[in-house]
Amino acid sequence: MRNYSDKQKKFAIYLCEHFGMSDNDFISKFLTYYLMQYGFYQKYQSGWYYNSSPAISELIQECDLRKKRDHTKIKNAKTDYIRATDIANYTFCPASFSINNTFEIEYRSGEKEREAGEKLHNQLKLILRVCNYNETGEIEHELFDDPDIIKILKSKNVYLGHNDSNKSFFNTKLKIASEPDYIFIDQDSEYFIVEEKFQYKRDPNKSSFVDNWLEWNGYYPDFLEDDKNQEIDNWKNFKPHPQ
């Protein structure tokens, strides 16, 4: 917890104890996680320093939420249909799904990650490859030289999701609604849906923020070096492909 100032450390420990935490080792690990998650290095005239204030702000926000727990609003909106996204969210985390569909969430986490994901979707989306293929007849990258992808490239796009004119599709029998990424019609006049998903793969040869943070703060044990070498070997053998 060396990146907290003395006052910040005392205040952070006080808040953790106020939350019901009593194990000192757990508190130390918990506050270290908050530093890594919310803090960042910032450059000043005298050099680079770690800004721990966002971590403290998150703890204060947590305290505020706990104080107002009796005023948490229950969602009144009900729907007759289950959306495909609901199924995916429930599969990923039932607890998160239940909370998000029961309460009005005042402070949402992961907003920066969500915005980054949307930008990535707009930059890499498949429809750009389809348009390029229609104009040039050429496949941009060997990654797209796959029978399933070529079928998409040769098909006609009849619906494009994630835009201002999004349309929901309903299955009245199964009570399921969805907003697909794409709907295409192939050369045999058959319609098919495409859902576009991205999986982030970081080059392990490039140090991440977490790697730097651990090393700069003396928390990088030798056994992590073996893990990193294994990660580099896996990266060399990684062949990206659409699924």
C-alpha positions as CSV (number, residue, x, y, z in Angstrom):
1,M,0.0,0.0,0.0
2,R,3.0,2.2,-0.3
3,N,1.4,4.4,-3.0
4,Y,-1.2,5.7,-0.5
5,S,-0.1,8.8,1.6
6,D,-0.2,8.3,5.3
7,K,-3.5,10.2,5.6
8,Q,-5.0,8.2,2.7
9,K,-3.9,4.9,4.2
10,K,-5.4,5.7,7.6
11,F,-8.6,6.8,6.0
12,A,-8.8,3.8,3.6
13,I,-8.2,1.4,6.5
14,Y,-10.9,3.2,8.5
15,L,-13.4,2.8,5.7
16,C,-12.6,-0.9,5.2
17,E,-13.1,-1.5,8.9
18,H,-16.3,0.5,8.7
19,F,-17.4,-2.0,5.9
20,G,-16.9,-4.9,8.3
21,M,-13.4,-6.0,7.3
22,S,-11.2,-7.0,10.2
23,D,-8.3,-9.1,8.8
24,N,-5.3,-6.8,8.2
25,D,-3.8,-9.0,5.5
26,F,-7.1,-9.0,3.6
27,I,-7.5,-5.2,4.0
28,S,-3.9,-4.7,2.6
29,K,-4.6,-6.9,-0.4
30,F,-8.0,-5.2,-1.0
31,L,-6.6,-1.7,-0.9
32,T,-3.7,-2.8,-3.2
33,Y,-6.3,-4.0,-5.7
34,Y,-8.1,-0.7,-5.5
35,L,-4.8,1.1,-6.3
36,M,-4.1,-1.1,-9.3
37,Q,-7.7,-0.8,-10.5
38,Y,-8.4,2.9,-10.2
39,G,-5.0,4.7,-9.6
40,F,-2.6,5.8,-12.3
41,Y,0.8,7.3,-12.7
42,Q,0.7,11.0,-13.4
43,K,3.5,13.3,-14.6
44,Y,4.3,16.4,-12.6
45,Q,7.1,19.0,-13.0
46,S,9.2,17.1,-10.4
47,G,8.6,13.7,-12.1
48,W,6.2,10.8,-12.3
49,Y,4.0,10.0,-9.2
50,Y,1.2,7.6,-8.5
51,N,-2.2,9.2,-8.2
52,S,-4.1,7.3,-5.5
53,S,-7.0,9.7,-5.2
54,P,-9.3,7.8,-7.6
55,A,-9.0,4.7,-5.4
56,I,-10.0,6.8,-2.3
57,S,-12.9,8.3,-4.3
58,E,-14.2,4.8,-5.1
59,L,-14.1,3.8,-1.4
60,I,-16.0,6.9,-0.5
61,Q,-18.6,6.1,-3.2
62,E,-18.9,2.6,-1.8
63,C,-19.5,4.1,1.7
64,D,-22.2,6.5,0.2
65,L,-24.0,3.6,-1.5
66,R,-24.1,1.6,1.7
67,K,-25.5,4.6,3.6
68,K,-28.3,4.9,1.0
69,R,-29.0,1.2,0.6
70,D,-32.6,1.7,2.0
71,H,-33.2,4.2,-0.8
72,T,-32.2,2.0,-3.6
73,K,-34.8,2.0,-6.3
74,I,-36.4,-1.1,-7.6
75,K,-36.9,-1.4,-11.3
76,N,-40.6,-1.3,-12.2
77,A,-40.2,-2.0,-15.9
78,K,-41.2,-5.5,-16.9
79,T,-41.2,-7.1,-20.3
80,D,-43.0,-10.0,-21.8
81,Y,-39.9,-11.0,-23.7
82,I,-36.4,-12.3,-22.8
83,R,-33.6,-10.8,-24.9
84,A,-30.7,-12.7,-26.3
85,T,-28.4,-10.3,-24.4
86,D,-30.2,-11.2,-21.2
87,I,-29.4,-14.9,-21.7
88,A,-25.7,-14.0,-22.4
89,N,-25.5,-11.8,-19.3
90,Y,-27.1,-14.4,-17.1
91,T,-24.8,-17.1,-18.4
92,F,-21.7,-14.9,-17.8
93,C,-22.7,-13.9,-14.2
94,P,-26.2,-14.8,-12.7
95,A,-25.5,-12.5,-9.7
96,S,-24.7,-9.5,-11.9
97,F,-27.7,-10.2,-14.1
98,S,-30.1,-10.3,-11.1
99,I,-28.7,-7.1,-9.6
100,N,-28.9,-5.2,-12.9
101,N,-32.5,-6.4,-13.5
102,T,-33.7,-5.7,-10.0
103,F,-32.3,-2.3,-9.0
104,E,-31.7,1.0,-10.6
105,I,-27.9,1.2,-10.7
106,E,-26.7,4.7,-9.8
107,Y,-23.0,4.2,-10.3
108,R,-22.0,1.8,-13.0
109,S,-18.6,0.2,-13.2
110,G,-16.7,-0.6,-16.4
111,E,-17.8,2.5,-18.3
112,K,-14.4,3.1,-19.8
113,E,-14.1,-0.5,-20.8
114,R,-17.5,-0.4,-22.4
115,E,-16.7,2.8,-24.4
116,A,-13.4,1.2,-25.5
117,G,-15.3,-1.9,-26.7
118,E,-17.8,0.2,-28.7
119,K,-14.9,2.1,-30.4
120,L,-13.2,-1.2,-31.2
121,H,-16.5,-2.6,-32.6
122,N,-16.9,0.4,-34.9
123,Q,-13.3,0.2,-36.1
124,L,-13.2,-3.6,-36.8
125,K,-16.7,-4.5,-37.6
126,L,-17.3,-7.0,-40.3
127,I,-19.5,-4.9,-42.5
128,L,-16.4,-2.8,-43.4
129,R,-14.8,-6.0,-44.8
130,V,-18.0,-6.8,-46.7
131,C,-18.1,-3.4,-48.3
132,N,-14.4,-3.6,-49.3
133,Y,-14.9,-7.1,-50.8
134,N,-17.9,-5.8,-52.8
135,E,-15.8,-2.9,-54.2
136,T,-12.5,-4.7,-54.9
137,G,-13.3,-8.4,-54.9
138,E,-10.3,-8.9,-52.7
139,I,-9.9,-10.3,-49.2
140,E,-8.2,-7.8,-47.0
141,H,-6.3,-10.3,-44.7
142,E,-5.6,-14.0,-44.5
143,L,-7.6,-14.0,-41.3
144,F,-10.7,-13.6,-43.4
145,D,-9.7,-16.3,-45.9
146,D,-12.1,-18.8,-44.3
147,P,-15.0,-20.6,-45.9
148,D,-17.6,-19.2,-43.4
149,I,-16.2,-15.7,-43.7
150,I,-16.0,-15.8,-47.5
151,K,-19.7,-16.9,-47.5
152,I,-20.5,-13.7,-45.5
153,L,-18.4,-11.5,-47.8
154,K,-20.3,-12.8,-50.8
155,S,-23.7,-12.4,-49.2
156,K,-26.0,-9.3,-49.2
157,N,-26.4,-7.4,-45.9
158,V,-30.1,-6.7,-45.3
159,Y,-29.9,-5.5,-41.7
160,L,-27.2,-3.7,-39.7
161,G,-27.5,-3.4,-36.0
162,H,-25.8,-1.0,-33.5
163,N,-27.1,2.1,-35.3
164,D,-29.7,4.8,-34.8
165,S,-32.4,2.7,-36.5
166,N,-32.0,-0.5,-34.5
167,K,-34.9,-2.8,-34.8
168,S,-36.0,-5.6,-32.4
169,F,-37.1,-8.9,-33.6
170,F,-39.5,-11.0,-31.6
171,N,-40.3,-14.7,-31.4
172,T,-43.8,-14.7,-30.0
173,K,-43.8,-18.4,-29.4
174,L,-40.7,-18.6,-27.4
175,K,-41.1,-15.0,-26.0
176,I,-37.6,-14.1,-27.0
177,A,-36.5,-10.7,-28.5
178,S,-33.1,-9.9,-30.1
179,E,-31.3,-7.1,-31.9
180,P,-28.7,-9.0,-34.0
181,D,-25.5,-7.4,-35.3
182,Y,-26.2,-8.4,-38.9
183,I,-28.7,-10.2,-41.1
184,F,-27.4,-11.5,-44.5
185,I,-29.1,-13.2,-47.4
186,D,-26.8,-15.6,-49.3
187,Q,-26.7,-16.6,-52.9
188,D,-29.3,-19.3,-52.3
189,S,-31.8,-16.7,-50.9
190,E,-31.3,-18.1,-47.4
191,Y,-31.2,-15.6,-44.5
192,F,-28.7,-16.0,-41.7
193,I,-27.7,-14.0,-38.6
194,V,-24.1,-13.0,-37.7
195,E,-23.1,-12.0,-34.1
196,E,-19.8,-10.2,-33.9
197,K,-17.6,-10.7,-30.8
198,F,-14.1,-9.6,-30.0
199,Q,-11.6,-11.2,-27.7
200,Y,-8.7,-9.0,-26.6
201,K,-5.3,-10.6,-26.9
202,R,-2.4,-8.6,-25.5
203,D,1.2,-9.2,-26.7
204,P,2.9,-10.4,-23.6
205,N,6.3,-9.1,-24.9
206,K,4.9,-5.6,-24.1
207,S,4.7,-4.9,-20.4
208,S,1.2,-4.1,-19.2
209,F,0.4,-1.4,-16.7
210,V,-0.1,-4.1,-14.0
211,D,3.4,-5.6,-14.8
212,N,5.0,-2.2,-14.4
213,W,3.0,-1.4,-11.3
214,L,4.1,-4.7,-9.7
215,E,7.7,-4.3,-10.7
216,W,8.0,-0.6,-9.6
217,N,6.5,-1.4,-6.2
218,G,8.6,-4.5,-5.5
219,Y,5.7,-7.0,-5.8
220,Y,7.0,-9.0,-8.8
221,P,8.1,-12.5,-7.5
222,D,10.3,-14.8,-9.5
223,F,7.5,-17.3,-10.2
224,L,5.6,-14.7,-12.2
225,E,8.5,-14.6,-14.6
226,D,7.9,-18.3,-15.5
227,D,4.2,-17.5,-16.1
228,K,5.2,-14.6,-18.4
229,N,7.6,-16.9,-20.4
230,Q,4.8,-19.4,-20.8
231,E,2.4,-16.6,-21.9
232,I,5.0,-15.5,-24.5
233,D,5.3,-19.1,-25.8
234,N,1.5,-19.4,-26.1
235,W,1.3,-16.1,-27.9
236,K,3.8,-17.3,-30.5
237,N,1.6,-20.3,-31.2
238,F,-1.6,-18.2,-31.2
239,K,-3.5,-18.1,-34.5
240,P,-6.4,-15.7,-34.5
241,H,-9.4,-16.9,-36.2
242,P,-13.1,-16.1,-36.4
243,Q,-15.6,-18.2,-34.4
